[in-house]
Amino acid sequence: MTRLSVNINKIATLRNSRGGNNPNVVKTALDCEAFGAQGITVHPRPDERHIRYQDVLDLKQVVTTEFNIEGNPTEPKFIELVLATRPAQVTLVPDALGAITSNAGWDTLTHRDRLADLVGIFKEAGIRVSVFVDPIEKMVEGAKICGADRVELYTEPYAAEYPENPAKAVASYVKAAKVAQEAGLGLNAGHDLSLENLRYLKEKIPHLDEVSIGHALICDALYFGLENTIQMYLRELE
């Protein structure tokens, strides 16, 4: 079964745009769980332009499904936050400062030693570690060398090419997923997955453990409602 983790960053973006606490990030997370989501994902950034560090601490107290914290582990404050909250999973993402959103996976060979140190720190705390990578076989292999438990495949290129040529769009992901499976790595995927392209990815990579979806899901919720939208995404993963 592929689990759906809802990324609630966009809820925080909307809240922060007006001040106050509407919409309420914690309530939204609890509602997502009640509506069937099997996990909650947050991606705090140093400027706290969406999810704030305090949000993460608050969410840790109430989330009962899988809690996944994404972020750049080269930020000391991020490491401190993850160790303080001890989520089920931490996803290591090589975000550049000021980036609008994640736009590339790790070069797990160039950064092997640093990643191995970080993976060790988090695993010692009992946290499952996933490394965000492009669908490149040697990068998946590098994540295994670093000691990661899982990889998360960066799916923006897949989503961009899917409308024109689905088979070509997914080809490198199928190969990378096969390498991950053979290496004994768990497999996640995320970025720009949507109702349009999710089912096809799942059909081609049936052993996906988890997808993390935020932007498209929250946009769909504006039209279909949050509860109905989560159910729609779950059906795509059946």
Disulfide bonds with the S-S distance in Angstrom:
none
